[in-house]
Amino acid sequence: MNNTYFIGRLVNDPELKETDSGKKVLNVTVAVPRSYKNKDGNYDADFIDCVLWDHNAEYVSKMSKGEQLAVQGRTETKLYEKDGKSVKDYKVVVDYVKNLDKKIEKDNEMEM
């Protein structure tokens, strides 16, 4: 089973794009705080790259940097060669998303 769930904040303002075939796509990075403090007493964060399609892409494109969202999706791994070395690229393909800051219209929300 490949399920990923997390709550975090958008690192940048989203930029909606469209594929050659007309599908809406959005690539964003979400900062997710860890559940424990580091040696300095602060919470570190993991920065998770996500890809959203169609309705989810349009929904998140209306959000702004710093807004909090809940995400459910699946991890996708791609392997490729770069400069003669093998590289693994991890992304979360988002299936469901919800704006936790409620700054956009309620009727656009996807239910989790």
N, C-alpha and C positions, 0 to 999 in steps of 0.2 A: 504494500500500500504506500502511495506517495502523496502525503498530505502535509501541507505547511500552513501554520496559523501564526500570525503575529500582529502586534499593534505597534505603530511607530509614526514618525513624522516625515513629511516630504522634505527632501534635502534641497530641491530647486523647484521653481515654477514649472509645471508640466508644459510640454510643447506637443500638441496633437499633430500627427502626420497621417498620410494616406498612402497605401501601397499602390503599385501600378494597376492592380485589379480593383481599386476603390475601397478596400477595407481600411477602417480606422485603426491606428496603432499608436501606442504611447509607451515610451520607455522612461521609467522613473527610478530613483533610488530612495529607499526608505531607511531612515535611521531608527534602529530598534535598540533601546537601552537594555543592558544586561541586568540580571536580577540581583547582582551583588556589587559591592563597592571594591574599587582597586586599593592598592596600598596607600594612596593619598586621600582615601575617603570619598572618592567621586565614582559615579557610575560611568563606565565605558559604554560605547554603543557599537553595534555591528551595522554596516551599511549594506543593505540588500538590494540588488538590482532586480527590477520587476518589469515584466512586459504585460500590457493590457490590450485587449482587442475589442473592437466594436462598441457596444453600449458601455462597458466598463471603461474603455479609453475615453469616451466622450464625458462620462460622469466625472472621472478624476481630472480631466483637463480643465474643469471649472474650479478646481481647488487651487490653493496657493502654497508657496513655500512655507513650511512650518506647521501646516494643518495636520491634525492627527487622523489616522485611518486604521481600520481593522481590515486585515487581508486574510483570505483563504485561497490557497492555490496549490500548485505542485512544482517541485524543483525539476528543472530541465538542465541537463549537462551536455555540453558540446566539447568535443576534443578536436584540436587542430595543431598544426605545426607553426611555430614562429621562431625565426632565426635558428632553425635546426633543433629546437626543443619542443617537446610536447607540452601543450597548455590545456588546462581544463577551465571552461567558462561555465559558471553557475548562474542561473536566473530563475526567478519564480514566475511562472505563468499564472496570472491571477484569474481565478474563477469567480470569486465574489469579493466585493469591497464595500465598505461603509464609511462615510465621513463621520467621525466622532465629534467634530467641532460644530457641525450643523450650520455652517455658514452658507450653504447652497440650498436651493429649493428642495423641500422634503419629497416631492413626487418623483424626483430623479433617483432616489436611493434604491439600491439592490438589497433585497433581504437576504440575510445570511442563514 
